[in-house]
Amino acid sequence: MLTLAWPLMGSMLALIATDTVDVVMIGHLGERPLAAAALGFNYFILFILFAVGTTSAVAALGAQAVGAGDARGVRRTMRQGIWFALLAGAPCIGLMMLGEPILVALGQDPGLAALAQDYLDYLAWTILPVFLILVFRNTMAAFEVVRPALYFVLSLVPMNVGLNWIFMFGGLGLVEPMGLPGAALATLIAESFGVLLYLVYLARAPRFRAMALFQNLHRPDWQRLKAIVRVGVPAGGLAMVEHTMFVVAALLMGIIGTTELAAYHIATQVLSILFVLPFGLAQAASIRIGSAAGARDLALVRERGRLVFRLTAAAMGLFGLLLWLMPETLMSLFVNDADPKAADLIALGAGYLLIAAVFQLVDGLQIVGCGALRGLNDTVAAFWLGLVGYIAAGVGFAWLFAFPLGHGGDGVWYGLAVGLALVAALALARFHQQTRSEATAFGRLLKSEAPAA
């Protein structure tokens, strides 16, 4: 499981590194462009999460086809994944092109929203190569071929830096400095090059070349496309719902105070780095459990579920211990000592990390549990339990603890802990219930996928 998970984790860390480089380079343009980029990117990330969630169906359905010995099913899944990427990407682009009026309607500064729209005008088109990369990456992951994806994303980091320098600041004198829009154009070019890398690899690697993955690409396969929508859209909705909980938590922190909001932002940055591990394990769980489900091997489904839950519990227990023993040290890595509010930021953030240390176990289990359900195509149930846990419980208790009960910023974190714990409990219970029999475990798999004779 870890052999499959670690390259997936590395890919996510490389993406975080790319985003960090962008922030650092945009920061040289000034405070206002940086604020506009943050506004535009936080709008853009909703569509990225939708893309990540929906295209995860390609990995799950592909792994089930692999487990069933159905090479044609893998090809059908990837082809219709491409169709889905194009069909879903178009409205996403449209909504991002309307970012300025939407952001203004949400109460953002009109001037800042206009600058953010300049950024989104290029960034919006990035969603298409992102969708396609995710489809190709998940197709390869269905065969547990994940290292090339890590190498590809690592190669894009220095490329993105160079393109930022050229388009943002006019490096080499090739173009006039574009400022903030240049950062988005650089991202668009880098991601488009990423698509080319995948296309070349899938066309030339012996395993995939023999499968003729792009054969009959022009032909629609409505049954398989419907399956991708049925499995992927709830998974995309789940990712967006979870993100919404943390966005609302940030809004609540903003009501409590500016220092509390800043401390919350830093604390969540620390946690996002640690979260890479359960994120990778969740993807690995979806693939390995999906493969076992495709082979209709219920015992193996259960075994792989138990294994990934135990690995997650052990890893998140260690992370919780790390947060508990050195919260101030971790916070100080992100705080400028010259900042007059540095001591307050570290003290508040350390308190938040102590609360987070307690719920690390359930934070890991909730995403891995949902990943395990995705391997059984049980994403609709996962979406509803996420809606109950993240929004009803997480947001509801965050508000209750923060304001009526008077716990302030700590109360917001108490609410997050309740929401994450509830999702973890519901996801594990659902997996246990669904794997009691073959009828419940395999009832959502495509009928055309049967184990090889």
C-alpha positions as a LaTeX table, in Angstrom:
\begin{tabular}{lrrr}
\hline
Residue & $x$ (\AA) & $y$ (\AA) & $z$ (\AA) \\
\hline
Met1 & 0.00 & 0.00 & 0.00 \\
Leu2 & 2.82 & 2.41 & 0.90 \\
Thr3 & 4.67 & 1.54 & $-2.32$ \\
Leu4 & 1.69 & 2.86 & $-4.24$ \\
Ala5 & 0.98 & 5.76 & $-1.88$ \\
Trp6 & 4.39 & 7.44 & $-1.61$ \\
Pro7 & 4.71 & 8.59 & $-5.25$ \\
Leu8 & 1.16 & 9.95 & $-4.99$ \\
Met9 & 2.23 & 11.87 & $-1.89$ \\
Gly10 & 5.33 & 13.12 & $-3.70$ \\
Ser11 & 3.20 & 14.41 & $-6.55$ \\
Met12 & 1.03 & 16.34 & $-4.12$ \\
Leu13 & 4.08 & 17.83 & $-2.36$ \\
Ala14 & 5.47 & 18.91 & $-5.74$ \\
Leu15 & 2.17 & 20.67 & $-6.51$ \\
Ile16 & 2.34 & 22.42 & $-3.14$ \\
Ala17 & 5.91 & 23.48 & $-3.99$ \\
Thr18 & 4.71 & 24.92 & $-7.31$ \\
Asp19 & 1.98 & 26.92 & $-5.55$ \\
Thr20 & 4.47 & 28.14 & $-2.97$ \\
Val21 & 6.87 & 29.33 & $-5.69$ \\
Asp22 & 4.02 & 31.19 & $-7.37$ \\
Val23 & 3.13 & 32.94 & $-4.11$ \\
Val24 & 6.74 & 33.96 & $-3.50$ \\
Met25 & 7.20 & 35.32 & $-7.03$ \\
Ile26 & 3.83 & 37.10 & $-7.08$ \\
Gly27 & 4.76 & 38.63 & $-3.74$ \\
His28 & 7.48 & 40.61 & $-5.55$ \\
Leu29 & 4.74 & 42.36 & $-7.54$ \\
Gly30 & 3.35 & 43.94 & $-4.39$ \\
Glu31 & 0.70 & 43.47 & $-1.73$ \\
Arg32 & $-2.31$ & 44.17 & $-3.94$ \\
Pro33 & $-1.40$ & 41.72 & $-6.75$ \\
Leu34 & $-0.68$ & 39.11 & $-4.07$ \\
Ala35 & $-4.10$ & 39.69 & $-2.49$ \\
Ala36 & $-5.78$ & 39.50 & $-5.91$ \\
Ala37 & $-3.93$ & 36.26 & $-6.69$ \\
Ala38 & $-5.05$ & 34.79 & $-3.37$ \\
Leu39 & $-8.65$ & 35.79 & $-4.14$ \\
Gly40 & $-8.53$ & 34.37 & $-7.67$ \\
Phe41 & $-6.72$ & 31.18 & $-6.67$ \\
Asn42 & $-9.15$ & 30.43 & $-3.83$ \\
Tyr43 & $-11.97$ & 30.69 & $-6.38$ \\
Phe44 & $-10.01$ & 28.55 & $-8.85$ \\
Ile45 & $-9.27$ & 25.86 & $-6.22$ \\
Leu46 & $-12.97$ & 24.98 & $-6.01$ \\
Phe47 & $-12.85$ & 23.84 & $-9.64$ \\
Ile48 & $-9.56$ & 22.01 & $-9.08$ \\
Leu49 & $-11.10$ & 20.08 & $-6.19$ \\
Phe50 & $-14.08$ & 19.24 & $-8.36$ \\
Ala51 & $-11.70$ & 17.99 & $-11.07$ \\
Val52 & $-9.66$ & 15.91 & $-8.61$ \\
Gly53 & $-12.78$ & 14.38 & $-7.10$ \\
Thr54 & $-14.64$ & 13.63 & $-10.32$ \\
Thr55 & $-11.67$ & 12.16 & $-12.18$ \\
Ser56 & $-10.92$ & 9.87 & $-9.23$ \\
Ala57 & $-13.69$ & 7.76 & $-10.77$ \\
Val58 & $-11.26$ & 6.95 & $-13.60$ \\
Ala59 & $-8.84$ & 5.38 & $-11.10$ \\
Ala60 & $-11.58$ & 3.46 & $-9.29$ \\
Leu61 & $-13.33$ & 2.16 & $-12.41$ \\
Gly62 & $-10.00$ & 1.48 & $-14.11$ \\
Ala63 & $-8.69$ & $-0.48$ & $-11.13$ \\
Gln64 & $-11.90$ & $-2.52$ & $-11.03$ \\
Ala65 & $-11.45$ & $-3.32$ & $-14.73$ \\
Val66 & $-7.82$ & $-4.32$ & $-14.11$ \\
Gly67 & $-8.89$ & $-6.59$ & $-11.26$ \\
Ala68 & $-11.50$ & $-8.17$ & $-13.53$ \\
Gly69 & $-8.95$ & $-8.74$ & $-16.31$ \\
Asp70 & $-10.94$ & $-6.42$ & $-18.55$ \\
Ala71 & $-8.40$ & $-4.48$ & $-20.63$ \\
Arg72 & $-11.16$ & $-3.14$ & $-22.84$ \\
Gly73 & $-12.87$ & $-1.71$ & $-19.77$ \\
Val74 & $-9.72$ & 0.27 & $-18.92$ \\
Arg75 & $-9.58$ & 1.69 & $-22.44$ \\
Arg76 & $-13.27$ & 2.59 & $-22.35$ \\
Thr77 & $-12.84$ & 4.29 & $-18.98$ \\
Met78 & $-9.93$ & 6.46 & $-20.11$ \\
Arg79 & $-11.61$ & 7.43 & $-23.37$ \\
Gln80 & $-14.77$ & 8.51 & $-21.62$ \\
Gly81 & $-12.68$ & 10.20 & $-18.95$ \\
Ile82 & $-11.33$ & 12.43 & $-21.72$ \\
Trp83 & $-14.88$ & 13.11 & $-22.91$ \\
Phe84 & $-15.90$ & 13.95 & $-19.35$ \\
Ala85 & $-12.88$ & 16.26 & $-18.93$ \\
Leu86 & $-13.87$ & 18.28 & $-22.00$ \\
Leu87 & $-17.59$ & 18.35 & $-21.15$ \\
Ala88 & $-17.04$ & 19.29 & $-17.50$ \\
Gly89 & $-14.15$ & 21.67 & $-18.21$ \\
Ala90 & $-16.19$ & 23.94 & $-20.49$ \\
Pro91 & $-18.70$ & 25.16 & $-17.85$ \\
Cys92 & $-15.87$ & 25.47 & $-15.32$ \\
Ile93 & $-14.11$ & 27.87 & $-17.69$ \\
Gly94 & $-17.34$ & 29.83 & $-18.13$ \\
Leu95 & $-17.83$ & 30.22 & $-14.39$ \\
Met96 & $-14.23$ & 31.39 & $-13.95$ \\
Met97 & $-14.66$ & 33.93 & $-16.74$ \\
Leu98 & $-17.51$ & 35.33 & $-14.63$ \\
Gly99 & $-15.33$ & 35.41 & $-11.53$ \\
Glu100 & $-15.34$ & 39.20 & $-11.09$ \\
Pro101 & $-19.13$ & 39.71 & $-10.72$ \\
Ile102 & $-19.38$ & 36.57 & $-8.58$ \\
Leu103 & $-16.62$ & 37.75 & $-6.24$ \\
Val104 & $-18.16$ & 41.24 & $-6.02$ \\
Ala105 & $-21.56$ & 39.68 & $-5.23$ \\
Leu106 & $-19.84$ & 37.79 & $-2.40$ \\
Gly107 & $-18.73$ & 41.09 & $-0.89$ \\
Gln108 & $-15.17$ & 41.35 & $-2.20$ \\
Asp109 & $-13.53$ & 44.68 & $-3.05$ \\
Pro110 & $-14.49$ & 45.55 & $-6.69$ \\
Gly111 & $-10.98$ & 46.76 & $-7.59$ \\
Leu112 & $-9.40$ & 43.63 & $-6.16$ \\
Ala113 & $-11.99$ & 41.44 & $-7.91$ \\
Ala114 & $-11.17$ & 43.13 & $-11.25$ \\
Leu115 & $-7.46$ & 42.41 & $-10.77$ \\
Ala116 & $-8.29$ & 38.83 & $-9.79$ \\
Gln117 & $-10.29$ & 38.51 & $-13.03$ \\
Asp118 & $-7.20$ & 39.50 & $-15.05$ \\
Tyr119 & $-5.48$ & 36.57 & $-13.36$ \\
Leu120 & $-8.44$ & 34.21 & $-13.93$ \\
Asp121 & $-8.72$ & 35.08 & $-17.63$ \\
Tyr122 & $-5.65$ & 32.92 & $-18.23$ \\
Leu123 & $-5.94$ & 30.59 & $-15.24$ \\
Ala124 & $-9.46$ & 29.52 & $-16.27$ \\
Trp125 & $-8.11$ & 27.73 & $-19.34$ \\
Thr126 & $-5.73$ & 25.75 & $-17.13$ \\
Ile127 & $-8.64$ & 23.61 & $-15.94$ \\
Leu128 & $-8.69$ & 21.71 & $-19.26$ \\
Pro129 & $-5.08$ & 20.45 & $-19.10$ \\
Val130 & $-5.56$ & 19.78 & $-15.38$ \\
Phe131 & $-8.61$ & 17.62 & $-16.11$ \\
Leu132 & $-6.74$ & 15.73 & $-18.84$ \\
Ile133 & $-3.64$ & 15.19 & $-16.68$ \\
Leu134 & $-5.82$ & 13.78 & $-13.91$ \\
Val135 & $-7.52$ & 11.40 & $-16.35$ \\
Phe136 & $-4.17$ & 10.15 & $-17.68$ \\
Arg137 & $-2.60$ & 9.94 & $-14.22$ \\
Asn138 & $-5.55$ & 7.99 & $-12.81$ \\
Thr139 & $-5.51$ & 5.60 & $-15.77$ \\
Met140 & $-1.86$ & 4.84 & $-15.05$ \\
Ala141 & $-2.58$ & 4.60 & $-11.32$ \\
Ala142 & $-5.21$ & 1.92 & $-12.01$ \\
Phe143 & $-2.24$ & $-0.25$ & $-13.06$ \\
Glu144 & $-0.27$ & 1.03 & $-10.03$ \\
Val145 & 2.08 & 2.89 & $-12.38$ \\
Val146 & 2.61 & 6.10 & $-10.40$ \\
Arg147 & 6.28 & 7.03 & $-10.49$ \\
Pro148 & 6.20 & 8.62 & $-13.97$ \\
Ala149 & 3.51 & 11.03 & $-12.73$ \\
Leu150 & 5.83 & 12.07 & $-9.90$ \\
Tyr151 & 8.70 & 12.69 & $-12.32$ \\
Phe152 & 6.43 & 14.68 & $-14.64$ \\
Val153 & 5.19 & 17.04 & $-11.92$ \\
Leu154 & 8.72 & 17.48 & $-10.57$ \\
Ser155 & 9.89 & 18.52 & $-14.04$ \\
Leu156 & 7.14 & 21.16 & $-14.22$ \\
Val157 & 8.30 & 22.97 & $-11.04$ \\
Pro158 & 11.50 & 24.54 & $-12.53$ \\
Met159 & 9.67 & 25.07 & $-15.82$ \\
Asn160 & 6.99 & 27.06 & $-14.02$ \\
Val161 & 9.64 & 29.17 & $-12.28$ \\
Gly162 & 11.31 & 30.02 & $-15.58$ \\
Leu163 & 8.02 & 30.86 & $-17.29$ \\
Asn164 & 7.00 & 33.04 & $-14.34$ \\
Trp165 & 10.23 & 34.99 & $-14.72$ \\
Ile166 & 9.67 & 35.44 & $-18.46$ \\
Phe167 & 6.01 & 36.42 & $-18.43$ \\
Met168 & 5.69 & 38.19 & $-15.07$ \\
Phe169 & 8.90 & 40.19 & $-15.18$ \\
Gly170 & 9.90 & 40.16 & $-18.86$ \\
Gly171 & 12.91 & 37.89 & $-18.35$ \\
Leu172 & 15.20 & 37.46 & $-21.39$ \\
Gly173 & 13.37 & 40.37 & $-23.00$ \\
Leu174 & 11.14 & 38.00 & $-24.95$ \\
Val175 & 7.87 & 39.68 & $-23.92$ \\
Glu176 & 6.75 & 42.79 & $-22.12$ \\
Pro177 & 6.29 & 42.20 & $-18.37$ \\
Met178 & 2.71 & 41.04 & $-17.81$ \\
Gly179 & 2.67 & 41.13 & $-14.02$ \\
Leu180 & 0.00 & 39.00 & $-12.34$ \\
Pro181 & $-1.63$ & 37.63 & $-15.54$ \\
Gly182 & 1.83 & 36.39 & $-16.55$ \\
Ala183 & 1.83 & 34.00 & $-13.59$ \\
Ala184 & $-1.42$ & 32.46 & $-14.80$ \\
Leu185 & $-0.14$ & 32.21 & $-18.39$ \\
Ala186 & 2.99 & 30.46 & $-17.11$ \\
Thr187 & 0.83 & 27.94 & $-15.25$ \\
Leu188 & $-1.29$ & 27.34 & $-18.36$ \\
Ile189 & 1.77 & 26.64 & $-20.53$ \\
Ala190 & 3.39 & 24.38 & $-17.92$ \\
Glu191 & 0.21 & 22.32 & $-17.43$ \\
Ser192 & $-0.27$ & 22.04 & $-21.20$ \\
Phe193 & 3.28 & 20.72 & $-21.48$ \\
Gly194 & 2.35 & 18.24 & $-18.75$ \\
Val195 & $-0.45$ & 16.92 & $-20.98$ \\
Leu196 & 2.12 & 16.40 & $-23.75$ \\
Leu197 & 4.36 & 14.40 & $-21.39$ \\
Tyr198 & 1.51 & 12.06 & $-20.53$ \\
Leu199 & 0.45 & 11.65 & $-24.15$ \\
Val200 & 3.97 & 10.69 & $-25.19$ \\
Tyr201 & 4.34 & 8.27 & $-22.29$ \\
Leu202 & 0.98 & 6.54 & $-22.85$ \\
Ala203 & 1.69 & 6.27 & $-26.58$ \\
Arg204 & 5.23 & 4.88 & $-26.21$ \\
Ala205 & 5.39 & 2.88 & $-22.94$ \\
Pro206 & 5.09 & $-0.80$ & $-23.99$ \\
Arg207 & 2.34 & $-1.69$ & $-21.50$ \\
Phe208 & 0.07 & 1.15 & $-22.57$ \\
Arg209 & 0.99 & 1.20 & $-26.26$ \\
Ala210 & $-0.20$ & $-2.40$ & $-26.57$ \\
Met211 & $-3.58$ & $-1.41$ & $-25.12$ \\
Ala212 & $-4.26$ & 1.21 & $-27.84$ \\
Leu213 & $-5.81$ & 3.52 & $-25.25$ \\
Phe214 & $-6.66$ & 6.23 & $-27.78$ \\
Gln215 & $-8.32$ & 3.89 & $-30.24$ \\
Asn216 & $-11.84$ & 5.02 & $-31.25$ \\
Leu217 & $-11.52$ & 8.11 & $-29.09$ \\
His218 & $-14.13$ & 9.88 & $-31.20$ \\
Arg219 & $-16.83$ & 7.34 & $-30.34$ \\
Pro220 & $-19.04$ & 8.10 & $-27.33$ \\
Asp221 & $-19.63$ & 5.30 & $-24.84$ \\
Trp222 & $-22.66$ & 6.50 & $-22.93$ \\
Gln223 & $-22.73$ & 3.61 & $-20.46$ \\
Arg224 & $-19.15$ & 4.22 & $-19.32$ \\
Leu225 & $-19.57$ & 8.01 & $-19.36$ \\
Lys226 & $-22.66$ & 7.65 & $-17.19$ \\
Ala227 & $-20.66$ & 5.47 & $-14.77$ \\
Ile228 & $-17.94$ & 8.12 & $-14.50$ \\
Val229 & $-20.56$ & 10.77 & $-13.78$ \\
Arg230 & $-22.35$ & 8.53 & $-11.25$ \\
Val231 & $-19.16$ & 7.74 & $-9.33$ \\
Gly232 & $-17.17$ & 10.92 & $-9.97$ \\
Val233 & $-19.62$ & 13.77 & $-9.44$ \\
Pro234 & $-20.46$ & 12.81 & $-5.82$ \\
Ala235 & $-16.72$ & 12.38 & $-5.16$ \\
Gly236 & $-16.10$ & 15.87 & $-6.56$ \\
Gly237 & $-18.96$ & 17.22 & $-4.47$ \\
Leu238 & $-17.45$ & 15.63 & $-1.36$ \\
Ala239 & $-14.10$ & 17.36 & $-1.96$ \\
Met240 & $-15.86$ & 20.71 & $-2.40$ \\
Val241 & $-18.00$ & 20.21 & 0.72 \\
Glu242 & $-14.92$ & 19.47 & 2.84 \\
His243 & $-13.18$ & 22.56 & 1.48 \\
Thr244 & $-16.30$ & 24.60 & 2.23 \\
Met245 & $-16.08$ & 23.62 & 5.90 \\
Phe246 & $-12.57$ & 25.07 & 6.16 \\
Val247 & $-13.55$ & 28.19 & 4.19 \\
Val248 & $-16.46$ & 28.85 & 6.55 \\
Ala249 & $-14.13$ & 28.22 & 9.49 \\
Ala250 & $-11.82$ & 30.92 & 8.11 \\
Leu251 & $-14.77$ & 33.32 & 7.80 \\
Leu252 & $-15.71$ & 32.63 & 11.42 \\
Met253 & $-12.09$ & 33.29 & 12.42 \\
Gly254 & $-12.22$ & 36.60 & 10.54 \\
Ile255 & $-15.22$ & 37.62 & 12.64 \\
Ile256 & $-13.35$ & 36.74 & 15.84 \\
Gly257 & $-10.24$ & 38.75 & 14.92 \\
Thr258 & $-7.50$ & 39.42 & 12.38 \\
Thr259 & $-4.76$ & 37.83 & 14.48 \\
Glu260 & $-6.90$ & 34.73 & 15.01 \\
Leu261 & $-7.49$ & 34.47 & 11.25 \\
Ala262 & $-3.77$ & 34.79 & 10.50 \\
Ala263 & $-2.93$ & 32.14 & 13.11 \\
Tyr264 & $-5.62$ & 29.89 & 11.66 \\
His265 & $-4.13$ & 30.29 & 8.16 \\
Ile266 & $-0.64$ & 29.34 & 9.35 \\
Ala267 & $-1.91$ & 26.38 & 11.38 \\
Thr268 & $-3.85$ & 25.02 & 8.40 \\
Gln269 & $-0.72$ & 25.38 & 6.25 \\
Val270 & 1.16 & 23.14 & 8.70 \\
Leu271 & $-1.68$ & 20.62 & 8.68 \\
Ser272 & $-1.94$ & 20.65 & 4.86 \\
Ile273 & 1.65 & 19.42 & 4.61 \\
Leu274 & 0.95 & 16.57 & 7.04 \\
Phe275 & $-2.31$ & 15.81 & 5.23 \\
Val276 & $-0.39$ & 14.77 & 2.11 \\
Leu277 & 0.17 & 11.33 & 3.67 \\
Pro278 & $-3.48$ & 10.36 & 4.30 \\
Phe279 & $-4.38$ & 11.92 & 0.94 \\
Gly280 & $-1.93$ & 9.56 & $-0.77$ \\
Leu281 & $-3.16$ & 6.60 & 1.28 \\
Ala282 & $-6.77$ & 7.43 & 0.34 \\
Gln283 & $-5.90$ & 7.34 & $-3.36$ \\
Ala284 & $-3.97$ & 4.09 & $-2.89$ \\
Ala285 & $-6.91$ & 2.61 & $-0.97$ \\
Ser286 & $-9.32$ & 3.47 & $-3.77$ \\
Ile287 & $-7.08$ & 1.76 & $-6.33$ \\
Arg288 & $-6.13$ & $-1.36$ & $-4.33$ \\
Ile289 & $-9.65$ & $-1.93$ & $-3.01$ \\
Gly290 & $-11.07$ & $-1.22$ & $-6.48$ \\
Ser291 & $-8.77$ & $-3.85$ & $-7.98$ \\
Ala292 & $-9.82$ & $-6.44$ & $-5.39$ \\
Ala293 & $-13.46$ & $-5.54$ & $-5.96$ \\
Gly294 & $-13.03$ & $-5.96$ & $-9.72$ \\
Ala295 & $-11.75$ & $-9.50$ & $-9.04$ \\
Arg296 & $-14.81$ & $-10.05$ & $-6.79$ \\
Asp297 & $-12.47$ & $-11.03$ & $-3.93$ \\
Leu298 & $-14.34$ & $-9.92$ & $-0.81$ \\
Ala299 & $-11.71$ & $-11.26$ & 1.59 \\
Leu300 & $-9.04$ & $-9.20$ & $-0.16$ \\
Val301 & $-11.24$ & $-6.09$ & $-0.10$ \\
Arg302 & $-11.61$ & $-6.46$ & 3.67 \\
Glu303 & $-7.90$ & $-7.19$ & 4.16 \\
Arg304 & $-6.82$ & $-4.13$ & 2.17 \\
Gly305 & $-9.35$ & $-1.97$ & 4.01 \\
Arg306 & $-8.02$ & $-3.08$ & 7.41 \\
Leu307 & $-4.44$ & $-2.54$ & 6.27 \\
Val308 & $-4.93$ & 1.02 & 5.07 \\
Phe309 & $-6.92$ & 1.96 & 8.18 \\
Arg310 & $-4.14$ & 0.63 & 10.43 \\
Leu311 & $-1.42$ & 2.40 & 8.45 \\
Thr312 & $-3.39$ & 5.65 & 8.62 \\
Ala313 & $-3.98$ & 5.32 & 12.35 \\
Ala314 & $-0.28$ & 4.70 & 13.02 \\
Ala315 & 0.93 & 7.57 & 10.82 \\
Met316 & $-1.60$ & 10.10 & 12.10 \\
Gly317 & $-0.85$ & 9.07 & 15.67 \\
Leu318 & 2.79 & 10.01 & 15.07 \\
Phe319 & 1.76 & 13.30 & 13.46 \\
Gly320 & $-0.48$ & 14.05 & 16.43 \\
Leu321 & 2.46 & 13.43 & 18.76 \\
Leu322 & 4.62 & 15.78 & 16.67 \\
Leu323 & 2.02 & 18.55 & 16.89 \\
Trp324 & 1.58 & 18.00 & 20.62 \\
Leu325 & 5.30 & 18.12 & 21.44 \\
Met326 & 6.41 & 21.09 & 19.29 \\
Pro327 & 3.51 & 23.36 & 18.28 \\
Glu328 & 5.43 & 26.59 & 18.95 \\
Thr329 & 8.40 & 25.41 & 16.90 \\
Leu330 & 6.19 & 24.54 & 13.94 \\
Met331 & 4.39 & 27.88 & 14.09 \\
Ser332 & 7.65 & 29.83 & 14.31 \\
Leu333 & 8.73 & 28.40 & 10.95 \\
Phe334 & 5.97 & 30.44 & 9.28 \\
Val335 & 6.14 & 33.64 & 11.37 \\
Asn336 & 8.48 & 36.60 & 10.83 \\
Asp337 & 10.21 & 37.39 & 14.13 \\
Ala338 & 10.18 & 41.09 & 13.22 \\
Asp339 & 6.38 & 41.10 & 13.11 \\
Pro340 & 5.08 & 42.95 & 16.20 \\
Lys341 & 2.29 & 40.35 & 16.42 \\
Ala342 & 4.70 & 37.41 & 16.16 \\
Ala343 & 4.35 & 36.33 & 19.79 \\
Asp344 & 0.54 & 36.47 & 19.63 \\
Leu345 & 0.48 & 34.54 & 16.34 \\
Ile346 & 2.71 & 31.80 & 17.69 \\
Ala347 & 0.78 & 31.53 & 20.96 \\
Leu348 & $-2.62$ & 31.36 & 19.24 \\
Gly349 & $-1.44$ & 29.03 & 16.49 \\
Ala350 & 0.28 & 26.71 & 18.98 \\
Gly351 & $-3.02$ & 26.39 & 20.80 \\
Tyr352 & $-4.79$ & 25.56 & 17.56 \\
Leu353 & $-2.17$ & 22.93 & 16.71 \\
Leu354 & $-2.63$ & 21.30 & 20.13 \\
Ile355 & $-6.33$ & 20.87 & 19.35 \\
Ala356 & $-5.43$ & 19.57 & 15.88 \\
Ala357 & $-3.02$ & 17.07 & 17.49 \\
Val358 & $-5.98$ & 15.44 & 19.22 \\
Phe359 & $-8.03$ & 15.00 & 16.03 \\
Gln360 & $-5.22$ & 13.91 & 13.67 \\
Leu361 & $-6.37$ & 10.30 & 13.90 \\
Val362 & $-9.91$ & 11.04 & 12.72 \\
Asp363 & $-8.68$ & 13.56 & 10.13 \\
Gly364 & $-6.68$ & 10.82 & 8.44 \\
Leu365 & $-9.33$ & 8.13 & 8.81 \\
Gln366 & $-12.10$ & 10.29 & 7.35 \\
Ile367 & $-10.39$ & 10.81 & 3.99 \\
Val368 & $-9.02$ & 7.26 & 3.82 \\
Gly369 & $-12.45$ & 5.87 & 4.72 \\
Cys370 & $-14.03$ & 7.85 & 1.88 \\
Gly371 & $-11.26$ & 6.66 & $-0.45$ \\
Ala372 & $-12.03$ & 3.04 & 0.48 \\
Leu373 & $-15.72$ & 3.61 & $-0.30$ \\
Arg374 & $-14.73$ & 5.11 & $-3.65$ \\
Gly375 & $-13.04$ & 1.81 & $-4.50$ \\
Leu376 & $-16.49$ & 0.20 & $-4.20$ \\
Asn377 & $-18.16$ & 2.99 & $-6.23$ \\
Asp378 & $-20.03$ & 3.99 & $-3.04$ \\
Thr379 & $-19.51$ & 7.72 & $-3.55$ \\
Val380 & $-23.12$ & 8.89 & $-3.21$ \\
Ala381 & $-23.25$ & 7.67 & 0.39 \\
Ala382 & $-19.83$ & 9.22 & 1.03 \\
Phe383 & $-21.11$ & 12.56 & $-0.25$ \\
Trp384 & $-24.13$ & 12.53 & 2.05 \\
Leu385 & $-22.16$ & 11.54 & 5.12 \\
Gly386 & $-19.70$ & 14.34 & 4.24 \\
Leu387 & $-22.57$ & 16.81 & 3.95 \\
Val388 & $-23.81$ & 15.79 & 7.40 \\
Gly389 & $-20.35$ & 15.67 & 8.98 \\
Tyr390 & $-18.56$ & 18.62 & 7.38 \\
Ile391 & $-21.42$ & 21.09 & 7.06 \\
Ala392 & $-24.13$ & 20.22 & 9.57 \\
Ala393 & $-21.78$ & 19.08 & 12.34 \\
Gly394 & $-18.47$ & 20.76 & 11.48 \\
Val395 & $-19.77$ & 24.22 & 10.62 \\
Gly396 & $-22.64$ & 24.02 & 13.09 \\
Phe397 & $-20.50$ & 23.11 & 16.08 \\
Ala398 & $-17.74$ & 25.54 & 15.05 \\
Trp399 & $-20.28$ & 28.38 & 15.29 \\
Leu400 & $-21.77$ & 26.97 & 18.51 \\
Phe401 & $-18.45$ & 26.58 & 20.33 \\
Ala402 & $-17.01$ & 29.86 & 19.02 \\
Phe403 & $-19.90$ & 32.24 & 19.75 \\
Pro404 & $-22.79$ & 31.04 & 21.95 \\
Leu405 & $-20.43$ & 28.99 & 24.15 \\
Gly406 & $-17.75$ & 31.72 & 24.02 \\
His407 & $-14.64$ & 29.67 & 23.14 \\
Gly408 & $-13.59$ & 32.00 & 20.30 \\
Gly409 & $-10.93$ & 30.70 & 17.93 \\
Asp410 & $-10.46$ & 27.48 & 19.91 \\
Gly411 & $-14.18$ & 26.85 & 19.50 \\
Val412 & $-13.87$ & 26.88 & 15.72 \\
Trp413 & $-11.28$ & 24.13 & 15.97 \\
Tyr414 & $-13.49$ & 22.15 & 18.37 \\
Gly415 & $-16.18$ & 22.25 & 15.70 \\
Leu416 & $-13.78$ & 21.05 & 13.01 \\
Ala417 & $-12.81$ & 18.17 & 15.26 \\
Val418 & $-16.45$ & 17.15 & 15.72 \\
Gly419 & $-17.13$ & 17.27 & 11.99 \\
Leu420 & $-14.04$ & 15.27 & 11.03 \\
Ala421 & $-14.68$ & 12.70 & 13.77 \\
Leu422 & $-18.26$ & 12.19 & 12.62 \\
Val423 & $-17.23$ & 11.70 & 8.97 \\
Ala424 & $-14.51$ & 9.23 & 10.03 \\
Ala425 & $-16.95$ & 7.22 & 12.16 \\
Leu426 & $-19.62$ & 7.18 & 9.46 \\
Ala427 & $-17.17$ & 6.26 & 6.68 \\
Leu428 & $-15.65$ & 3.35 & 8.62 \\
Ala429 & $-19.09$ & 2.12 & 9.65 \\
Arg430 & $-20.29$ & 2.33 & 6.06 \\
Phe431 & $-17.27$ & 0.37 & 4.79 \\
His432 & $-17.82$ & $-2.31$ & 7.42 \\
Gln433 & $-21.50$ & $-2.55$ & 6.54 \\
Gln434 & $-20.88$ & $-2.66$ & 2.79 \\
Thr435 & $-18.24$ & $-5.42$ & 3.02 \\
Arg436 & $-20.40$ & $-7.85$ & 4.98 \\
Ser437 & $-21.48$ & $-9.62$ & 1.80 \\
Glu438 & $-20.65$ & $-9.76$ & $-1.88$ \\
Ala439 & $-24.08$ & $-8.41$ & $-2.76$ \\
Thr440 & $-23.49$ & $-5.12$ & $-0.91$ \\
Ala441 & $-19.76$ & $-4.86$ & $-1.67$ \\
Phe442 & $-20.01$ & $-5.45$ & $-5.40$ \\
Gly443 & $-23.54$ & $-4.34$ & $-6.15$ \\
Arg444 & $-22.43$ & $-0.96$ & $-7.56$ \\
Leu445 & $-19.75$ & $-2.31$ & $-9.91$ \\
Leu446 & $-20.38$ & $-2.24$ & $-13.63$ \\
Lys447 & $-22.03$ & $-5.46$ & $-14.78$ \\
Ser448 & $-19.71$ & $-5.72$ & $-17.79$ \\
Glu449 & $-16.73$ & $-6.11$ & $-15.49$ \\
Ala450 & $-16.52$ & $-9.75$ & $-14.51$ \\
Pro451 & $-13.42$ & $-11.62$ & $-13.40$ \\
Ala452 & $-11.49$ & $-13.35$ & $-16.13$ \\
Ala453 & $-12.36$ & $-17.02$ & $-16.48$ \\
\hline
\end{tabular}
